[in-house]
Amino acid sequence: MLEVEDLVVRYGQATALDGVGLRVERGEMVALVGPNGAGKTTLLNTISGLIPPAAGRYRLEGRLAQVPEGRQLFAGMTVEDNLRLGAWRVRDRDCRRIYDLFPQLGPLRRRLAGTLSGGEQQMVAVGRALMAQPDLLAVDELSLGLAPLVVDALAEHLVRLNRETGMAILLVEQNARLALELCPRAYVLEAGRIAASGSSEELSRTAAVRAAYLGGAADEAAATGIGS
Amino acid sequence: MTLFLQYAVSGIATGCTFALVATGFVVIYRVSRVVNFAQGVFAVVAGMAVSSFLSRGLPHGPAEVLAVALAALAGLVVGVIAIGRRGTPPLASLIITLGLGIGSYAVIILIWGDQPVSFTGLAGLARMGGISVQYQFLLVVAVTAVTFGLLSLFFDHTYLGKALTACSSNPYAARLVGIDVRRMGLLAFTLGGALGGLAGVLITPLQPVSFDSDVGIAINGFAAAIFGGLLRPGTALVGALVLGVAEALVAGYYRASFESGVALVVMLGLMVWQAGRRSPAAEEGA
């Protein structure tokens, strides 16, 4: 479905991605975790075709749609217009299936997207991406700035979509606990390189990953240190 | 009072042509973030083209339509040169349009010479409420009204129009959904060319144009456009009408040579005022 090999991306002199390899199989849910500035968004924007890679390659079967970090809605336009523009690459611009999926959005269809709550905006962002009828949905920081209950509800929707339609999902998250819980397989990106990969279960047992991303021993020690 | 109305009516007519030029600025700026300094050129090209077409026996109507189409093509050419390469910074594009505007003098003189050109528009006067109004004024107002109506239909009710607005609202998101922002920019330049051309076609019968008339036309259009922060066509229309009437009154009651000074003063005042109240939040609203 998605195959990334030895991908190198540079911004001027700075190397953002340094030989990244990654695979997502058809119908799979894969997590990509890592700290701020590791290159996660750069990777998504490269496979979305926005940034030309300096070296390496990626192969994509089917259509990819991205739910970008920070939602990136067309703030001054209505919910319905936002959704319809998501279908730019396809013929079918009927938003009904999105309203079926997120019944909350139906009554809001004439509202300006910028006036919605964070959770509603994230629904519009996911809905806009789904309008493109993607075979692979790349979600960048689903949980950013949202209340845990809202995140849980959205995550549930994604899992259901994945199960029911077989749409593959690449979930990029700083909240590694959430991502590893949702996705059976994961990659850890650090400073532009894949630092670890494997089943989420194994990864969450690895001491390094626990310490760095799951608020494990090291984190707790640091927290206690500040507290005392 | 009669004199005042007479001035006001002629001011509204010229204000309408400013509004068309202003909308050209706005349409291009919204999508590409480029202030197109060649905007006045489209009006000059169209005005001169109509006069050539008429002298070659083409009737009114087709001559004007063809001239507007030519201006649209000129808009596309300016667009390709200014933003054709992906990732050209808007400031560089702005300088390119400035250069193209000046360079156009050579082309215009080569084709049409350096003398002012005019042609007869709608002849005759209508009597309205005690004042006489040139039919050409009424034509200008009617065409502007129809054009604004069509533009608002296009931007608010068509998918393509909304895609153009999306490029202005969030270019990054527009690219993510697959909209080719650069091509939309070229479309905006073409539209801007047509709008400038329309202004030229309407204004040339009222005041002859020469190769360097673009500066005056562009200054008035730009002054009107920044009423709406270069982003809102509706506010630009209001600004253009205010500007047109103010200039007609200054020219009528005082001296015609101060006419174009009005636009400069208004523009300076607006810029100072807007710079004073501009907050990061206001920057966002489109």
Interface residues (C-beta under 8 A of the other chain):
Chain A: S48 L50 A65 Q66 P68 Q72 L73 F74 A75 G76 M77 D81 R84 L85 G86 W88 R89 R93 R128 A132
Chain B: Y159 K162 A163 T165 A166 S169 N170 Y172 A173 A174 R175 L176 V177 G178 I179 E284 G285 A286
